């Protein structure tokens, strides 16, 4: 199994690596390595049987120099304070990489949602929303979905906030369903940016995406949408996996049908178009043209990276490669499109949703997708320009150089307020 690298330490190492190529004072960089504030709260919620259960929950507001804090809320038994801090930092530099006027935040509850009823999850969510109420708002902090949360939870949070505040404020949260003020194109946004970024990387290398082989590790929303869209671009999805295991067919398979099988059975394992069942590690080390890690952090450590053979990696997940893996893959000239660009479609379309909520004017899906494509392509071009001008070792360093400089500029231009 991959080593469990501390994600917050990984974030700080990435910042340090990029800072070496910037003319920024050490004390300013130190400021940008830590969250501005972190809420830790205990939620005591009544269960269906009348008993009380306690849940630990977090909200990290990492940096607001460029705009309101922005970031998802995840429900997972492995949520930790350091994980949430790291994710809020990655969100800060993600919004800066794609140059949208937002900061970075993240939240999470230590819970396995599969063990609770819908009514219990609603009470847990509303209890958390009550605790978040003083912190959030369309001009302060705008949560969104993340691992194991979606439109349902966002609608509950919006309703709780609006009820307690006696107001109508759809922009307090994004990732809502359309009837509650959500945006067209939001569900596919993370997967869409992942494949747009991969396409741009292939173009940069002078390689053809048509017929390229693809492996997708993690078959949740980001993973399966990435598989579907990359298949529509002419690539061949040959492997996919989820927490139960993986499937492989060297001739490819229908990624939509694989998702339907997962919906029916709970896993991609057993899908009849697969020639063989493989492990998650096998998926990560297959000899493919493109690897899309779309699960959780630390999927590839330094040891496993020695066996990774993909030419291009487009990170649909946050922090799927440890710093040690980055160093190994840099030596093999593997092109890694970093998470803070590749999966930025989610926060970008969340930004579009926020804009639409503020204006009370809603866009077509075609407009959303056109605007998203323009932002991701421009961000990739800025990354490549920095990568080449500064003769950097990796695309990740280039992305952080671009992002940190933008945050520093906002901080310095604002001046100091005691």
N, C-alpha and C positions, 0 to 999 in steps of 0.2 A: 504493500500500500504506500502511496505517496506520503512523505513527511508532512506533519501538520504545522507548516510554517505559520507564524503569527502574522495575520494579514495586515495588522497595523504596522508592524515592523517592515513588512514587504513594501507597503506604501511609502514609508519614510525612506527606505533604501532607494526606491525609484525617484523620489524627489531629490535626494542627495546626488544620484547619478546625473540627473539633468542639470542640477544647480552648478555642477562643475563646468558647464559650458555657458554659464550666464554671468554677466557682470552685476550681480546682486549681492548686497551685504549679507553676511552670515546670519546676523540677527533677524533680518527679514525672512530669510529662508527658514530659520527656526520657528518663526511665527506661523509659517505656512505648512508646518509639519504636525500641527496639533489643532484639535477642534476648539472652537470658541466656547462651546458649552455642550454638556451631555446630560440629558434627563435620564435617570434610572428610577423606575417606579414599580411598586408592587400592586397588582390588580387582584382584588379578592372578589370572586364572582360566584354566584349561586348556580349550581349544576341542576340538571333536570330532576335529579332525585332529592333535591333540597339541601344537599351538602355544599360546603364552601370549598373552593379551590383557589390557590394563590398562583399567579403567573408573574414572572419578572419581565418587564418591558423597558425598551430604551428608545430615545430619540437623540441623535447627534446632529448638532448644527455646526458644521465644520468651518465654513467661510461664507460671508455675505458681502464681500467687497464688490462683486459685480451684479448683485441683485438679490432677491429673496432666496432663502434656502430652498432647495429642491431635491427630492429623493424619495425612494419607495419605502414601503413597510413590508417586511417579510415575516412569515410565521414558520418557524422551524425549531426543532428541539435543540439544535446546535448553535442557535443565536447566542453571541457573547458581546460584551461591551466593546472589546477590541475589534471584533468583526464589524460592528455597526460604525465605530469610529473610522475604520479603514474605508468602508463603503461610502461614508459621507465625504471622505477626502477624495476618493476616486470620482465621486459625482462632481465635486468642485472643479476638478481638472477636466472632467468630461464636458461640462457645460462651457468651459473656457476653450477647449479644443475646437468645438464646433461653433464657438463665438455667439452663443445666445446669452441674453442678459439675466442670468440666474446664478446663484451660488450653489452650495452643496450641502445636502442633509441626508439622513437615512434613519430608519427606525426598524424595530423588530420586537417580536414577542417570543419568548421561549415556550413553544407549544408545538405539538404534533397535531395539526388540524384533523387528520384522519381518525383520531381517537375521540372526537367530540361531535355532537349533533349540530345541526344548523342553528338551532335556537341558542345553544351554548356558545357557539362561535359568534353569534350576533351580540350576545351579552358581553363577551370578552372584548369584542371590537368597540362596542359603545363605551365600555369602561375605559378603554385606552383613549378613545376620542375625547372623553371628558377630561382626562389628564393632559391631553395635548392642547386642549382648548385655549389656554393662555399663551401658547407658543405659536400656534398656526394662524393663518389668515392669508388672503390673496396677496398682501403686500409684505408678509413676514416669512412664512414657511408653508410650502405647498407639497404635501405628501402625495404619494402615488402607489400603484401596485408593485409588488416584487414577488419573490418566491412564495408560492402557496397563497397569494392573495390576488384579487381581481376586481372586476366591476362591482360585484356584490358587496365586498368589504368597503370599497370606496364610497358606494352609495350610502352605506350605514354611517360611515364617518361624516359624510356631508350632511346627512339628515340630523345626526346628533349635534353637530356644530351649529347648524342653522336654527335648530329648535332651541338650544341653550342661549344663543345670541339673539334670538328673535329677529332673524334677518333672512334675506335670500342672497347667498354668496356662492354660486357654483364654482368660482375660481379658487375656492379654498382647497380643493383637491382635484387631481386629474386621474385619468384612467377610468372614468365613470362610463356607464352605458349611455347610449345616445339620448334616451328619454330624460336622463338626468343632467344633460349638458355635456356629454362626452363628444369626442371628435371622431369623425370618419378616419379610418386608416390607423388608429391607435393600436389595435390588437396586433397588426402585422408589423408595426414600426421597427421593433428591435431586430427581428429577423430580416426585414428589408434593408436596414442599414448595414447589417452584417454581410449580406451578399453584394450590395453596392460597393462596399469597401473591398471585398474580395475581388470583384470584377476590376476595380481600379488597380489593385495590386497586380493582377494578371496582365493588364494592359501595360503597366510600368515595366514588367519583366519581359514584355513582348510575347506572352504566352496566350493561347486561345482557350477561353473557358468552355467552348463547345466541345463536348466529349470528355472534359476533365473529370477525373474520379474524385469523389467527395465522401468523407466520413464525418458523421455528426455524433458527438458524444453528449448525451442529454437530449431527451425528446419531449421536453415541456414546450411551452409556447414559443420561446425563442428558437429552440432547436428544430422543431418540426416545421415552423414557418420558414426558417432558413433553408431546410431541405426542400420544401415545396417550391420556393422561389428560385433556388439555384437549379432545380430540375427544369423549371420553365425557361431558364436561360440557356438550356442545352447541356448542362453538366449531368453527370451520372452519379446518383447517390448509391454507393455500394455497401455502406455500413451505417448502423445507428444503434444507440444504446440508451437505456434508462437505468434506474437504480437496481432493477432486477437482472440486468445483463444486456447482451448485445446480439445483433444479427448481422450476417454478412452474405452478400451475393456478388461475386466479381463482375457479373453482367448487369448489375443494378436492379433496383426494384422501385415500385411506385410509392413515394413517400407519403402520399395522402392516404392510400390504402393501409400503409403501416400505422398511421395515426388512428385510423378507424379501428384497426385491430387493438391498438393500445386502449382506446376508449371502451371497447367491449370487454377486454380481458384484464386491463390494468397494466399491461406491459407490451413492448414490442416483441418480446421473446415469444416464439411460437408462431410468428407470422409466416404464412405458407409460401411466400415468395423467397424466403431466406434459404440459402443452401446450407448454412451452418450457424450454430449459436456460438458466440464468442464472448469474452469478458470485456468490461469497460476498458481495461488496460490494452487489450488487443485492438479495440477501436482506435485508441490514441496512437498506436504504433504501426498501423497498417501503412503499406506502401501506396499512398494516394497523392494526388496533386494538391488537394485542399483538405485541411482539417478544420472543423468548426467545433471547438469545445464550448458547450452550451449548458453546462451543469453548474457546479459550485466552485468555490475557490480551491486552489492548490491541487488541481487535477493532475498536473504534470510537475513533478519535482526534478531535481538535478539528475537523479539516477534514471528515471524513466525517460527523461529527455534524450539520453544517449541512444535510445531505441526509436525515437520519433523520426520519421523519414519523409513526412509531407513537405512539399516545396513551399507552400503558403499556409499560414495559420491565421484565421480570422476569428477573433475572440468574441463570441456571443455572450459568454459568461463574464462576470467580474472577477478579475484576479485568478484565472485558471492556471497560469504558469507562475511558479515561484521565481524569485530572482536568480536562484541557482540554475533553474531550467533556462532562463533567458541567456545566461552566460554560456551554457552548453550550446544552445541553438544558434547563438551569434557566431560561434566558431564554424558552424556548418552552413552559414549563409542562408539559413531559413528566414524567409520574410514573414514577420509577425505583424499583422495589423492589430494594434493594441486595443484593449477593451474600451478605453476612453474615446476612441473614434469608432471602432467597429460596431459596438452595441449602443451608440449614442442616439439611434433612431427613436428609442423609447422616450428619452427625456426631450428630444427635439419635438416630437409630436405632442408630448405633454405640454411643452411650451406653446405650441400652436393651439392646443385646447384651452390653455389659460388665456391666451390672447382672444380667442373666440368668446370665452366666457365673459371677459371684461368688456368686449364690444357688443355682446349679445347679437353677434352676426356670425353665421356658421358657414364653413367652406365645404365644397364637394370633396369626395375622396380623391378625385383626379388632381385637384389643386394641392391637397395635403401631400400627396406622393411627389408631385413636381417640386414643391418647396423643399421637401425632405431630401430629394435627390440632389438639388442644387447645393444645399448646405453640406451634405456628406462629401460631395465631389470637391467643393471649395476647400473643405477641411483637409481632405487627402492631398490636394495640391499644395497647401500651405505646409503640411507635414513633409512632403517630398522636397520642397524648396529648402526648408530648414535642414533636413537630413543631408542634402548635398552641399549646401553653403557652409555648414559647420563641420562637414566630414564626420558625421556621427556614426556610431557603431550599429545602432538599431533604430527602427521606426519608433519604438517605444520612447527612447531617449528624445527623439525629435518631437513627438507629441507632447511630452512633458515640458520640453524647452518652450514650445509655442504656448502651452497652457499657463505655465508658471509666469512667463513674461507678461501675459495678459492680466493675470491676477495682481502681480506686482505693480503694473502700470495703474490699475484701478486704485489700489491701496495708496500708492504714492501721490497720485493726482488728487485724492480726497483729502490728504493732509492728516494730521494727528489731532484727535479730540480726546482730552483726558477723561 
